[in-house]
Amino acid sequence: MRLNPNHFWRIAILRSARNTARKPDGRCWAQVLPFLALAATLAVAPAGGVEARPQRIVSLTVCADQLLLDLVDRDRIAALTYLAVDPAVSTRVEDARGLKGVHWFAEEVLALQPDLVIAQEYSATGAVDMLRRLGFRVVRVPLATDFEGMRQSIRIIADAVGEKARGEAVIAAFDKRIAAARPEGPERPRALAYEVNSVALGDGSLIDAALEAAGFHNVARDVPLGPGGRLPLEDVVAHPPDLVVLANTPYEFRSTVGDNLRHPAFASVVASRPHVEVPMAQWLCATPGIAGAVEKLGAARRALLAAQQPAKAAPQ
């Protein structure tokens, strides 16, 4: 499984652009250490024993937030991340409302006395290290960049929360939707998903998997991408795809990161080519929600091919 280095960078830049990121409250460790010492003696899930069906689960990543909502009842969730109710990065905003939201600070988690903490690879490393040293049960989930990786993540979390059957049911429902959206015919139109800050993702990304499943060829596979996965606007204008996939709307982010989508040259590409909006939240994380992106892309492919039929059938 390949790590997508843009994943967490994209969340950070989106939060910054919308001025919704929160800052640490400034408390120093001298104030927190006495509390940590007390928590160490109260930890409900010491390293030597694992509870089969944890009842106070805390998630430390927005991707695990969404999977957890599929796998356990709300009353077993002690907290999700504060991003779970941000529609820019989460598809489960309504389901997450009313649940406690935490950042990535160990002291926040300790106050909840969880019997299971779910984190993702390469995220919340400081908090995870501290929690493990204090004897809390922490399960790390690989960062999935394709559908098989998503299935693996679901199974890891389902096993940890004691819901294997429920996990398999979630996977089966996802696979059924993907099978129903499977494209007919060999045609593979060229598509490009273009994001704020001129980001495009090629092979080994979730949007690439969604485009492939919907019957498209991802243009970003064929061109060299710059730092952070950026594709210059000039390249898009010079070689426009058959379908433009808008991950963000032009005025969703009013800072300079959205200038590429508001540029008149890009507007002319969108005006002259078929395009479809597939919100980034549907494919930022490897969750069953990406099936909705595949279905929407599949419908766009059918419309695109149907529009091309009269031209092909016209007499020479």
C-alpha positions as CSV (number, residue, x, y, z in Angstrom):
1,M,0.0,0.0,0.0
2,R,1.4,3.4,-1.0
3,L,1.3,6.4,1.3
4,N,-0.2,9.5,-0.2
5,P,2.1,12.3,1.1
6,N,-0.5,15.0,0.2
7,H,-3.2,13.6,2.4
8,F,-2.6,15.5,5.7
9,W,-1.2,18.5,3.9
10,R,-4.4,18.9,2.1
11,I,-6.5,18.8,5.3
12,A,-4.1,21.4,6.8
13,I,-4.3,23.8,3.9
14,L,-8.0,23.5,3.6
15,R,-8.5,24.3,7.3
16,S,-6.1,27.2,7.1
17,A,-7.8,28.7,4.0
18,R,-11.2,28.7,5.7
19,N,-9.9,30.2,9.0
20,T,-11.4,27.4,11.0
21,A,-8.4,25.8,12.4
22,R,-8.1,26.1,16.2
23,K,-4.9,26.7,18.1
24,P,-3.6,24.9,21.2
25,D,-4.8,26.6,24.4
26,G,-1.2,27.3,25.5
27,R,-1.2,25.3,28.7
28,C,2.3,24.1,29.6
29,W,3.3,20.6,30.5
30,A,4.0,21.7,34.0
31,Q,0.2,22.1,34.5
32,V,-0.6,18.9,32.7
33,L,1.9,16.5,34.2
34,P,0.1,16.0,37.6
35,F,-3.1,15.1,35.6
36,L,-1.1,12.6,33.5
37,A,0.3,10.9,36.6
38,L,-3.3,10.5,37.9
39,A,-4.5,9.2,34.6
40,A,-1.8,6.6,34.5
41,T,-3.2,5.0,37.7
42,L,-6.8,5.2,36.4
43,A,-6.3,3.8,32.9
44,V,-9.1,1.5,32.2
45,A,-7.4,-0.6,29.5
46,P,-3.8,-1.5,30.7
47,A,-1.5,-3.0,28.2
48,G,-1.8,-6.5,29.7
49,G,-5.5,-6.8,29.1
50,V,-7.7,-6.0,26.1
51,E,-11.5,-5.5,26.3
52,A,-13.3,-7.4,23.6
53,R,-16.1,-4.8,23.1
54,P,-14.8,-1.4,24.2
55,Q,-17.5,1.1,25.3
56,R,-15.6,4.4,25.4
57,I,-13.9,4.7,22.0
58,V,-12.0,7.8,20.9
59,S,-11.0,8.5,17.3
60,L,-8.0,10.7,16.5
61,T,-8.4,11.0,12.8
62,V,-11.2,12.2,10.6
63,C,-11.0,9.1,8.4
64,A,-11.4,6.8,11.4
65,D,-14.2,9.0,12.6
66,Q,-16.3,8.1,9.5
67,L,-15.5,4.4,9.6
68,L,-16.3,4.2,13.3
69,L,-19.8,5.7,12.8
70,D,-20.5,2.8,10.5
71,L,-19.2,0.1,12.9
72,V,-20.5,1.0,16.4
73,D,-23.5,2.6,18.0
74,R,-23.2,6.2,19.1
75,D,-23.3,5.4,22.8
76,R,-20.0,3.6,22.5
77,I,-18.2,6.6,21.0
78,A,-16.6,8.9,23.6
79,A,-15.2,11.3,21.1
80,L,-14.4,11.9,17.4
81,T,-12.1,14.6,16.0
82,Y,-13.4,18.1,15.7
83,L,-13.1,17.6,11.9
84,A,-16.0,15.1,11.9
85,V,-18.5,17.9,11.6
86,D,-16.6,19.9,9.0
87,P,-18.3,19.3,5.6
88,A,-15.0,20.2,3.7
89,V,-13.4,16.9,4.9
90,S,-16.2,14.7,6.3
91,T,-19.1,13.0,4.7
92,R,-20.7,12.1,8.0
93,V,-21.4,15.6,9.4
94,E,-25.0,15.0,10.5
95,D,-24.2,11.6,12.1
96,A,-21.3,13.1,14.0
97,R,-23.3,16.1,15.4
98,G,-23.7,15.9,19.2
99,L,-20.7,13.8,19.8
100,K,-17.7,15.3,21.6
101,G,-14.9,16.6,19.3
102,V,-11.3,16.5,20.3
103,H,-8.0,17.7,18.8
104,W,-4.8,15.7,18.9
105,F,-3.7,16.4,22.5
106,A,-3.1,13.5,24.9
107,E,-4.6,15.5,27.8
108,E,-8.0,15.8,26.0
109,V,-8.1,12.0,25.5
110,L,-7.0,11.2,29.0
111,A,-9.9,13.2,30.4
112,L,-12.3,10.9,28.6
113,Q,-10.7,7.7,30.1
114,P,-11.2,5.7,26.9
115,D,-10.9,1.9,26.6
116,L,-9.9,2.2,23.0
117,V,-8.2,4.9,21.0
118,I,-8.1,4.7,17.2
119,A,-5.4,6.6,15.3
120,Q,-4.0,6.6,11.8
121,E,-0.5,6.0,10.7
122,Y,1.7,9.1,10.8
123,S,-1.0,11.2,12.7
124,A,-1.2,12.3,16.3
125,T,2.1,10.7,17.0
126,G,2.9,12.6,20.2
127,A,-0.5,11.8,21.7
128,V,-0.3,8.2,20.6
129,D,3.1,7.7,22.2
130,M,2.0,9.2,25.4
131,L,-1.2,7.2,25.6
132,R,0.6,4.0,24.9
133,R,3.2,4.7,27.7
134,L,0.3,5.2,30.1
135,G,-1.1,1.8,29.2
136,F,-4.1,2.8,27.1
137,R,-5.0,0.5,24.2
138,V,-4.3,2.3,20.9
139,V,-5.0,0.8,17.5
140,R,-3.3,2.4,14.5
141,V,-5.0,2.1,11.1
142,P,-3.0,2.2,7.8
143,L,-3.6,5.2,5.6
144,A,-5.5,3.6,2.7
145,T,-5.1,4.9,-0.8
146,D,-7.3,2.4,-2.7
147,F,-10.4,0.3,-2.2
148,E,-8.5,-2.7,-0.9
149,G,-6.8,-0.6,1.7
150,M,-10.2,0.7,2.8
151,R,-11.4,-2.8,3.3
152,Q,-8.4,-3.5,5.4
153,S,-9.0,-0.4,7.5
154,I,-12.6,-1.4,8.1
155,R,-11.6,-4.9,9.1
156,I,-8.9,-3.6,11.5
157,I,-11.4,-1.2,13.2
158,A,-14.2,-3.8,13.2
159,D,-11.9,-6.3,14.9
160,A,-10.8,-3.8,17.5
161,V,-14.3,-2.8,18.4
162,G,-15.7,-6.3,18.4
163,E,-17.9,-5.9,15.4
164,K,-16.4,-8.2,12.7
165,A,-19.8,-9.2,11.2
166,R,-20.8,-5.5,11.0
167,G,-17.5,-4.7,9.3
168,E,-18.1,-7.4,6.7
169,A,-21.6,-6.1,6.1
170,V,-20.3,-2.6,5.5
171,I,-17.7,-4.0,3.0
172,A,-20.4,-6.1,1.2
173,A,-22.7,-3.0,0.8
174,F,-19.8,-1.0,-0.6
175,D,-18.8,-3.7,-3.0
176,K,-22.4,-4.0,-4.2
177,R,-22.5,-0.3,-5.0
178,I,-19.2,-0.4,-6.9
179,A,-20.3,-3.5,-8.9
180,A,-23.6,-1.7,-9.8
181,A,-21.6,1.3,-11.0
182,R,-19.2,-0.7,-13.1
183,P,-18.9,0.9,-16.6
184,E,-20.1,-0.8,-19.8
185,G,-18.0,-0.7,-22.9
186,P,-14.3,-0.3,-23.4
187,E,-14.2,3.5,-23.8
188,R,-12.1,5.3,-21.2
189,P,-12.5,9.0,-21.6
190,R,-9.8,11.3,-20.1
191,A,-10.7,12.9,-16.8
192,L,-8.9,15.3,-14.4
193,A,-9.8,16.1,-10.8
194,Y,-8.6,19.6,-10.1
195,E,-8.4,21.0,-6.6
196,V,-7.6,24.3,-5.0
197,N,-3.9,25.2,-5.1
198,S,-3.7,23.5,-8.5
199,V,-3.5,20.0,-6.9
200,A,-4.1,16.9,-9.0
201,L,-3.6,13.4,-7.9
202,G,-2.3,10.5,-10.0
203,D,-1.7,6.8,-9.6
204,G,-1.9,5.6,-6.0
205,S,-4.6,8.0,-4.9
206,L,-8.2,7.5,-3.9
207,I,-9.5,9.8,-6.7
208,D,-7.5,7.8,-9.2
209,A,-9.2,4.6,-7.9
210,A,-12.6,6.3,-8.2
211,L,-12.0,7.4,-11.7
212,E,-10.7,4.0,-12.7
213,A,-13.8,2.3,-11.2
214,A,-16.1,4.7,-13.0
215,G,-14.4,3.9,-16.4
216,F,-12.2,7.0,-16.8
217,H,-8.4,7.4,-17.5
218,N,-6.9,9.8,-15.0
219,V,-4.9,12.5,-16.9
220,A,-2.8,13.1,-13.8
221,R,-1.2,9.7,-14.4
222,D,0.4,10.9,-17.6
223,V,2.0,14.2,-16.6
224,P,4.8,15.1,-14.1
225,L,3.3,16.7,-11.0
226,G,5.1,19.4,-9.1
227,P,5.7,19.8,-5.4
228,G,2.6,18.8,-3.4
229,G,1.1,17.2,-6.5
230,R,0.5,20.5,-8.3
231,L,-0.4,20.6,-11.9
232,P,0.1,24.1,-13.5
233,L,-3.0,25.7,-14.8
234,E,-1.2,26.3,-18.1
235,D,-1.0,22.5,-18.7
236,V,-4.7,22.1,-18.0
237,V,-5.6,24.8,-20.5
238,A,-3.2,23.5,-23.1
239,H,-4.4,19.9,-22.8
240,P,-8.0,19.9,-21.4
241,P,-9.5,16.6,-20.5
242,D,-12.7,15.1,-21.7
243,L,-14.2,15.6,-18.3
244,V,-13.2,18.1,-15.6
245,V,-13.9,17.0,-12.1
246,L,-14.3,19.9,-9.7
247,A,-13.2,18.9,-6.2
248,N,-13.9,22.4,-4.9
249,T,-16.2,25.1,-6.2
250,P,-14.4,28.3,-7.2
251,Y,-15.6,30.4,-4.3
252,E,-15.5,27.7,-1.6
253,F,-12.1,29.1,-0.5
254,R,-11.7,32.9,-0.8
255,S,-8.0,32.9,-0.1
256,T,-5.3,32.7,-2.8
257,V,-5.3,28.9,-2.7
258,G,-8.5,29.0,-4.8
259,D,-7.2,31.4,-7.4
260,N,-6.6,28.6,-9.9
261,L,-10.3,27.7,-9.9
262,R,-11.3,31.4,-10.3
263,H,-8.9,32.1,-13.2
264,P,-10.6,33.1,-16.4
265,A,-8.5,30.5,-18.4
266,F,-9.8,27.7,-16.2
267,A,-13.3,29.1,-16.4
268,S,-13.1,28.8,-20.2
269,V,-12.0,25.2,-19.9
270,V,-15.0,24.4,-17.6
271,A,-17.3,26.3,-19.9
272,S,-16.2,24.4,-23.0
273,R,-15.9,20.9,-21.5
274,P,-18.2,18.6,-19.6
275,H,-17.7,18.9,-15.9
276,V,-19.0,17.5,-12.7
277,E,-18.7,18.4,-9.1
278,V,-17.5,15.7,-6.8
279,P,-16.8,17.1,-3.3
280,M,-13.4,16.4,-2.0
281,A,-14.9,15.0,1.3
282,Q,-16.2,12.0,-0.7
283,W,-12.6,10.9,-1.6
284,L,-10.3,12.6,0.9
285,C,-10.6,9.5,3.1
286,A,-11.0,5.8,2.2
287,T,-14.5,5.3,3.5
288,P,-17.6,3.7,1.9
289,G,-18.7,7.3,1.0
290,I,-16.4,7.1,-2.0
291,A,-18.9,4.8,-3.6
292,G,-21.0,8.0,-4.1
293,A,-18.1,9.6,-6.0
294,V,-17.9,6.5,-8.3
295,E,-21.6,6.6,-8.9
296,K,-21.6,10.3,-9.8
297,L,-18.5,9.8,-12.1
298,G,-20.2,6.8,-13.7
299,A,-23.2,8.9,-14.5
300,A,-21.0,11.6,-16.0
301,R,-19.2,9.0,-18.2
302,R,-22.6,7.8,-19.6
303,A,-23.7,11.3,-20.3
304,L,-20.4,12.1,-22.0
305,L,-20.5,9.0,-24.2
306,A,-24.1,9.6,-25.1
307,A,-23.3,13.1,-26.2
308,Q,-20.6,11.8,-28.4
309,Q,-22.8,9.3,-30.2
310,P,-24.6,11.7,-32.6
311,A,-21.3,13.0,-33.8
312,K,-20.0,9.5,-34.5
313,A,-23.2,8.5,-36.2
314,A,-23.3,11.6,-38.5
315,P,-22.7,10.9,-42.2
316,Q,-19.3,11.8,-43.5
